[in-house]
């Protein structure tokens, strides 16, 4: 089992943040997006927020890779539609590469 932690910022607007959270409620989740996540080898995904900063935890099987997930997503029109919609709410971290969204974080401590 692999574990990844990622970060991303939302546009700092209370109305947009509320809509983003609403779109991420389980009952509002697009079934095609849920399927694309599990099909990539992700067994658990959690997103947390403080202010406009998002923190995502991914648990995935040993065969998971971000390269494979990206290739799968690029071949899936519904995922492209979702990602384009999410850019309405999201903004890249200041150190992100051009077009980069979620940034994988480095683990610096473990008890």
C-alpha positions in Angstrom: 0.0 0.0 0.0 1.3 3.4 -1.0 0.3 6.7 0.7 0.6 10.2 -0.8 -0.2 13.6 0.6 -0.9 16.5 -1.8 -1.8 20.2 -1.5 -3.6 22.7 -3.6 -5.2 26.1 -3.0 -8.7 27.3 -3.7 -9.5 30.8 -4.8 -10.0 32.7 -1.6 -13.7 33.4 -2.0 -16.2 32.1 0.5 -19.0 31.5 -2.1 -16.6 29.5 -4.4 -15.2 27.5 -1.4 -18.8 26.6 -0.3 -19.7 25.5 -3.8 -16.5 23.5 -4.1 -17.2 21.7 -0.8 -20.8 21.0 -1.9 -19.6 19.5 -5.2 -17.3 17.2 -3.1 -20.1 15.8 -0.8 -20.4 12.1 -1.4 -24.0 12.4 -2.6 -22.9 14.9 -5.3 -19.9 12.9 -6.5 -20.0 12.1 -10.2 -20.0 8.3 -10.6 -17.6 8.5 -13.5 -15.1 10.4 -11.4 -15.4 7.9 -8.5 -14.8 5.0 -10.9 -11.8 6.7 -12.5 -10.3 7.1 -9.0 -10.8 3.5 -8.0 -9.8 2.1 -11.5 -6.4 3.8 -11.1 -5.6 1.8 -8.0 -6.7 4.3 -5.4 -8.5 2.6 -2.5 -9.0 5.7 -0.3 -8.9 9.4 -0.9 -9.6 12.1 1.7 -9.6 15.9 1.2 -9.3 18.4 4.1 -9.5 22.2 4.0 -8.2 25.0 6.2 -8.9 28.5 4.9 -8.4 28.1 1.2 -5.7 25.4 1.4 -6.6 21.8 0.5 -4.8 18.7 1.7 -5.4 15.4 0.1 -4.4 11.9 1.4 -4.4 9.1 -1.2 -3.9 5.4 -0.3 -3.3 3.3 -3.3 -2.2 -0.2 -4.3 1.4 -0.9 -5.1 0.8 -0.7 -8.8 -0.5 2.9 -8.6 1.5 5.7 -10.4 0.6 9.3 -11.1 1.9 8.8 -14.7 -0.7 6.0 -15.2 -3.4 8.0 -13.5 -2.7 11.0 -15.7 -2.8 8.9 -18.9 -6.1 7.3 -17.8 -7.5 10.8 -17.0 -6.4 12.2 -20.4 -8.3 9.4 -22.2 -11.5 10.0 -20.1 -13.7 12.9 -21.4 -15.8 13.0 -18.2 -12.6 13.4 -16.1 -11.5 16.3 -18.4 -14.9 17.9 -17.9 -14.6 17.6 -14.1 -11.1 18.9 -14.1 -12.0 21.9 -16.2 -14.9 22.6 -13.9 -12.7 22.4 -10.8 -10.3 25.0 -12.2 -13.1 27.5 -11.6 -12.5 27.0 -7.9 -8.8 26.2 -7.7 -5.6 28.1 -8.0 -2.1 26.6 -8.2 0.3 26.9 -5.3 2.9 29.7 -5.9 5.7 27.1 -6.6 3.6 24.9 -9.0 4.8 24.3 -12.5 2.6 25.8 -15.4 -0.7 23.8 -15.5 0.2 21.8 -12.3 -2.6 21.4 -9.8 -2.2 19.1 -6.8 1.4 19.0 -5.6 2.8 15.9 -3.9 4.1 16.8 -0.5 7.4 15.5 1.1 7.0 13.6 4.3 9.3 15.3 6.9 8.3 13.5 10.1 6.8 10.3 11.3 6.3 9.2 15.0 
